[in-house]
Each structure stands twice: as C-alpha cells, then as structure tokens.
Amino acid sequence: MAPSPRGSLCLAAAAWGFCVLVLAVQPHQAHGLSRGSYGLKTDKLVRINNIGCVSQVTTRDGYILSLQRIPEGRVGGGPDKRQPVLLQHGVLVDGISWMLNQQPEQNLPMILADNGFDVWITNSRGTKYSCRHTSLKASNPAYWDWSWDEMVFFHLPEILDFIQGQTGQKVDYVGQSMGTLVLLVAASEGLLTNRVKSAALLSPIAYLSHITTKIGIVAVRAFVGEILNKGFGISEFDPKQEPVKSFLEFLCAYEDIDCSDLISEFTAVRDGVVAKYNDGSPSSNRAHYGVASTPLYNLSNIPHDLPLFLSYGGRDALSDVQDVNILLDSLRFHEVDKLSVQFVKDYARVDFMAAANAKDVVYNRIVDFFKHQN
C-alpha cells in the first residue's frame, strides 16, 4: 500500500534533506559565497546572464534535452568563429547551477563568453529544462529507467554532435562532479576522439572509496536505498514499485532536481571502482551483460593526448584527495604536456561553483587552459 500523502511528504522532506546534506553541505567553505543566486527564480537568472538561443536535442532513446546558449559576451564583437565550450552540471541540479555567482563577471559561463567562447549549457534528462520524452511522461516509471551509463552513451555524444553540427568545430568541455564522471568514462570508451578538443574537470568524481566525512560515508557505503530501508521501512529501492515510486514522485517534484542519477552514481562507484550499472543480482547482470558481475570501465584507456585540466579541493566532502590521486594514477601514462592539475587546499565542493574568489582561483585558469589548446 502506498504511503499517505502526509507520510509521503514527510518522507520526501526527510530524504531531500538527506540528499542536500550529502551533496551540498561541506565541512569548510573557503572564502565565503559570492552574493549569489540563492532564492532567485530561474527566469531572472537567465535574464541577468543574457542566456538565449535555447535548442533541443532528442536522444536515440527518446529524451528531449534542452541546451541553453550564450553565443557571445556582454560587449559583443570578438572572433567571427568562436570556439564552442559545453558545460555539464552535476547530480541533483541543472544548468542554472553554473550561475550560483549571480554577477555575470563572476560566473564561469559569462567569463567564458566574455573571453570569446561560444558557451553551451546542458541540462540532464529529468531536470526542469529536459523533462520531456518522445513517448513517455515523467510520471511514468519507465521514464526513469536509465542510469548515468545512458548519459555516457546517449546524452553526451549526441549533444556534442549537435553542437558540432551548429559550429563545425570540436568542443571544449567543462564538467563538475557527475559531469566529470561522464566525460572520463566516455573518453575511456573511445566516444570523444572526434568530438572533444579538451576538458576541464572540477571536483572530479571517479572513485569514492576514501570519503572521510560521516555523511559521505553514510551515502556511499550504506547507500541511499539502505538508509531508506532502516530509516523508513522501505525494503527495496526500486523506483518502479511502491512505495519508492511515490517517494520519487514527491522528491523529483522539486524544481530542478534529477534524483534518479543520484542512485546510479552511488551504486556505480561506492565499491571503489567505476562499473557499469548494477542490475541488482548476478542473474540480472548476466542477462544484461553476459557476466554475473558488472563490467568495469578502464579509465587508463582515456586517450593520452586528450588535454585535461583537473581542479580539486582539500575540503571536498565527496571528491576526496586520496580518490583523486587514484584517478591521477589511472592517468599516469598521459602525455605530460596534456595534463594540468590544480589542487586548492582550502576549497570545498561548493566553492568551485560559488566562492567569491572562484574567478581568480579557478575560472581564469580554465580560460587560460582552453586558450592554450586553441
């Protein structure tokens, strides 16, 4: 029997608070948030930052994705053929998360646009701007029957193909959190050779075996579904069955939230490896993959000549320093002049998106990195 509306609402509120703690609360904040966009409506943010030229991309599996574009900076002018750059947000947010610094001169999309780049901002399936499908409604459980594997094989390549079709150029890429994981895995699978020119990865996520914060350990080691089991009496976290279906409907009703990928991200990396989506049992995995255990992605297969810039913080609750070092070990054969690494000792996760000094500390480095590749 489905939980009562009041019970579901309480469950959603509690789970939403849990997700916020996992992905937003940091043990330290480096230099304070910029006077940012908290509490502002999306349409106001779009006007402030001069975002226009919204395009739609329909993936092979039917999801209709929205792309927001900043084709030129605030002053205008600049090169006739601007280098395109795609910004991919993390989990539980959408493309507006790049605007946490409200002032255009302080947020990364406008900084890139002002420096002559053609900026494209993606919105992942299931978020406010990408909630449509060719045949499914978001209220249909089948709509949510995907994981970040589909982000790797459908979402990212097809968005890149669209941008290339519009611009005639390979694309620079900026990813944050889950956006880094998708890029790394896609590159390891050989999907980006003719699509991506270079990539900047903020708070890179590939392995999650050394998280030290208690809330992070709870999230990854225990897994959200198991927390719901012990805390709320839900025995199986199946988004297609009650009562989890009702839980997700309430949780995902919040504006700009894509909660399905939260589940698949934790299951894929919580054991200290980067694996394909786990169907839940050896028999299911065997039917899907031909083997009982889920196949692993090999990040050492990332092309050694792909220019990469990685920036990570010493206070990041999820992108732990030791786990980033494991990632860097996977890149140990990368060409030396193609790999640039920045460690910001006093930066927490949210600082990469909203710190008052993010422009000086990180964003200017990204601009210089991209210009060097061009």
C-alpha positions, 0 to 999 in steps of 0.5 A: 500500500502506498504511503499517505500523502502526509507520510509521503511528504514527510518522507520526501522532506526527510530524504531531500534533506538527506540528499542536500546534506550529502551533496551540498553541505561541506565541512569548510567553505573557503572564502565565503559565497559570492552574493549569489543566486540563492532564492532567485527564480530561474527566469531572472537568472537567465535574464541577468546572464543574457542566456538565449538561443535555447535548442533541443536535442532528442536522444536515440532513446527518446529524451528531449534535452534542452541546451541553453546558449550564450553565443557571445559576451556582454560587449559583443564583437570578438572572433567571427568563429568562436570556439564552442565550450559545453558545460555539464552540471552535476547530480541533483541540479541543472544548468542554472547551477553554473550561475550560483555567482549571480554577477555575470563577471563572476560566473564561469559561463559569462567569463567564458563568453566574455573571453570569446567562447561560444558557451553551451549549457546542458541540462540532464534528462529529468531536470526542469529544462529536459523533462520531456520524452518522445513517448513517455511522461515523467510520471511514468516509471519507465521514464526513469529507467536509465542510469548515468551509463545512458548519459555516457552513451546517449546524452553526451555524444549526441549533444556534442554532435549537435553542437558540432553540427551548429559550429563545425568545430570540436568542443571544449568541455567543462564538467563538475562532479557527475559531469566529470564522471561522464566525460572520463568514462566516455573518453575511456570508451573511445566516444570523444576522439572526434568530438572533444578538443579538451576538458576541464574537470572540477571536483572530479568524481571517479572513485569514492572509496576514501570519503572521510566525512560521516555523511559521505560515508553514510551515502556511499557505503550504506547507500541511499536505498539502505538508509531508506530501508532502516530509516523508513521501512522501505525494503527495496529501492526500486523506483518502479514499485511502491512505495519508492515510486511515490517517494520519487514522485514527491522528491523529483517534484522539486524544481530542478532536481534529477534524483534518479542519477543520484542512485546510479552514481552511488551504486556505480562507484561506492565499491571503489571502482567505476562499473557499469550499472548494477542490475541488482543480482548476478542473474540480472547482470548476466542477462544484461551483460553476459557476466554475473558481475558488472563490467568495469570501465578502464579509465587508463584507456582515456586517450593520452593526448586528450588535454585535461585540466583537473581542479580539486579541493582539500575540503571536498566532502565527496571528491576526496584527495586520496580518490583523486590521486587514484584517478591521477594514477589511472592517468599516469601514462598521459602525455605530460604536456596534456595534463594540468592539475590544480589542487586548492587546499582550502576549497570545498565542493561548493566553492568551485561553483560559488566562492567569491574568489572562484574567478581568480582561483579557478575560472581564469585558469580554465580560460587560460587552459582552453586558450592554450589548446586553441 
